[in-house]
Amino acid sequence: MAPPGAPRSGDAIFASVERVNAELFTLTYGAIVRQLLTDLEEVEEVNKQLDQMGYNIGIRLVDEFLAKSNVTRCVDFRETAEVIAKVGFKMFLGVSASVTNWDADGTCCSIILEDNPLVDFVELPDTCQGLYYCNILSGVIRGALEMVSMKTEVTWARDMLRGDDAFELQVKLLKQVPEEYPYKDDE
Amino acid sequence: MAREVSESCIDSLLTEMVSSYCNRFDANKPELAGRRIEAIGYQVGHQLAERYTMERPRFSDHLEAIKFICKDFWSEVFKKQIDNLKTNHRGTFVLQDNKFRWLARMSVDPSIENVDLSQDTSALAENKATQAMGMHLYFPCGIIRGALSNLGIPCAVSADISNLPACSFVVRIKA
């Protein structure tokens, strides 16, 4: 056991949380995307709404992330990105991601996901061209980071459902609100 | 071993799905929102039943299929079985889960939960909370209807939460 208060690894947290069969999650997400395509008709609008749903999830999920990971304030965006990839993805989705492609001033990087439970059993028909199927993930990251005072833009650079060899999210730091300390005192 | 994700993933996704349909896509049209959420559940149930029954012989009658839902299917999805099954032997089945997971873990709006209630706001708040819970039940009802439809049993499914945290699903098989 790590001493109380020490940051915990993604593996350790994932092993300790309640887990469910990923099939239910994957099929539910797929059914939501399909229903949105029917209800909203425009692929662009579906992309937008998936991102919005993710954003709403992210701003709530960040509390659980901070509480369970014992991650203290990250010193910079570089460290923040590493923590998202190594701890965040692992503790929720059970897969880890890697961070690469940093730009010179350390404000833009790529999070690479080679294994992605959202797309198990998924094949997109031709009618879904332009759909960013996993757009909920970019929203989650954007929402969670906003709650720790980082305004970001998150876009897909590679997508396996579009024939690429991995999922690559480009995360660009737009603005960091310096002195706001978002955690509540009693946590 | 089967792949797993944290339970927070499915909880967050379901909460957000319900809130998106109720507050954004179909705001002020709760019936339409409910139908669409039920349709999502139907797809999920249909696909899950397909997967869970792949290596099984066909069910000999309705009761066998319903028992499969109560035991194997419920265990896969909720890690427990249905606690009580009743039937009138004329095509209606009542499946009771004494502590239905998706309601037990549902975050009720704190403004509803914690207010110091005077009489009339109490009734109003209760009404609102029940309505919110109702929206969360379209999805599991859809799952059951989808699963049974995959097993060749067309039916209608409704839920009764008059006995919280127990939840009863009423399955009416169409003749």
HADDOCK unambig.tbl for C-alpha pairs under 7 A between the chains (distance, minus, plus):
assign (segid A and resid 14 and name CA) (segid B and resid 6 and name CA) 6.99 0.50 0.50
assign (segid A and resid 17 and name CA) (segid B and resid 6 and name CA) 6.50 0.50 0.50
assign (segid A and resid 18 and name CA) (segid B and resid 6 and name CA) 5.99 0.50 0.50
assign (segid A and resid 18 and name CA) (segid B and resid 7 and name CA) 5.52 0.50 0.50
assign (segid A and resid 19 and name CA) (segid B and resid 4 and name CA) 6.13 0.50 0.50
assign (segid A and resid 19 and name CA) (segid B and resid 5 and name CA) 5.52 0.50 0.50
assign (segid A and resid 19 and name CA) (segid B and resid 6 and name CA) 4.31 0.50 0.50
assign (segid A and resid 19 and name CA) (segid B and resid 7 and name CA) 4.75 0.50 0.50
assign (segid A and resid 20 and name CA) (segid B and resid 4 and name CA) 5.47 0.50 0.50
assign (segid A and resid 20 and name CA) (segid B and resid 5 and name CA) 5.68 0.50 0.50
assign (segid A and resid 20 and name CA) (segid B and resid 6 and name CA) 6.18 0.50 0.50
assign (segid A and resid 20 and name CA) (segid B and resid 7 and name CA) 5.42 0.50 0.50
assign (segid A and resid 21 and name CA) (segid B and resid 2 and name CA) 6.94 0.50 0.50
assign (segid A and resid 21 and name CA) (segid B and resid 3 and name CA) 6.32 0.50 0.50
assign (segid A and resid 21 and name CA) (segid B and resid 4 and name CA) 4.69 0.50 0.50
assign (segid A and resid 21 and name CA) (segid B and resid 5 and name CA) 6.56 0.50 0.50
assign (segid A and resid 22 and name CA) (segid B and resid 3 and name CA) 5.47 0.50 0.50
assign (segid A and resid 22 and name CA) (segid B and resid 4 and name CA) 4.45 0.50 0.50
assign (segid A and resid 22 and name CA) (segid B and resid 5 and name CA) 5.25 0.50 0.50
assign (segid A and resid 24 and name CA) (segid B and resid 77 and name CA) 6.96 0.50 0.50
assign (segid A and resid 25 and name CA) (segid B and resid 10 and name CA) 5.54 0.50 0.50
assign (segid A and resid 27 and name CA) (segid B and resid 44 and name CA) 5.83 0.50 0.50
assign (segid A and resid 28 and name CA) (segid B and resid 44 and name CA) 5.82 0.50 0.50
assign (segid A and resid 31 and name CA) (segid B and resid 40 and name CA) 5.35 0.50 0.50
assign (segid A and resid 31 and name CA) (segid B and resid 43 and name CA) 6.21 0.50 0.50
assign (segid A and resid 31 and name CA) (segid B and resid 44 and name CA) 6.46 0.50 0.50
assign (segid A and resid 32 and name CA) (segid B and resid 40 and name CA) 6.04 0.50 0.50
assign (segid A and resid 35 and name CA) (segid B and resid 40 and name CA) 6.50 0.50 0.50
assign (segid A and resid 53 and name CA) (segid B and resid 16 and name CA) 6.32 0.50 0.50
assign (segid A and resid 57 and name CA) (segid B and resid 12 and name CA) 6.22 0.50 0.50
assign (segid A and resid 57 and name CA) (segid B and resid 16 and name CA) 6.78 0.50 0.50
assign (segid A and resid 91 and name CA) (segid B and resid 6 and name CA) 6.89 0.50 0.50
assign (segid A and resid 92 and name CA) (segid B and resid 5 and name CA) 6.07 0.50 0.50
assign (segid A and resid 92 and name CA) (segid B and resid 6 and name CA) 4.88 0.50 0.50
assign (segid A and resid 92 and name CA) (segid B and resid 9 and name CA) 6.33 0.50 0.50
assign (segid A and resid 93 and name CA) (segid B and resid 5 and name CA) 4.80 0.50 0.50
assign (segid A and resid 93 and name CA) (segid B and resid 6 and name CA) 6.22 0.50 0.50
assign (segid A and resid 94 and name CA) (segid B and resid 4 and name CA) 6.88 0.50 0.50
assign (segid A and resid 94 and name CA) (segid B and resid 5 and name CA) 5.62 0.50 0.50
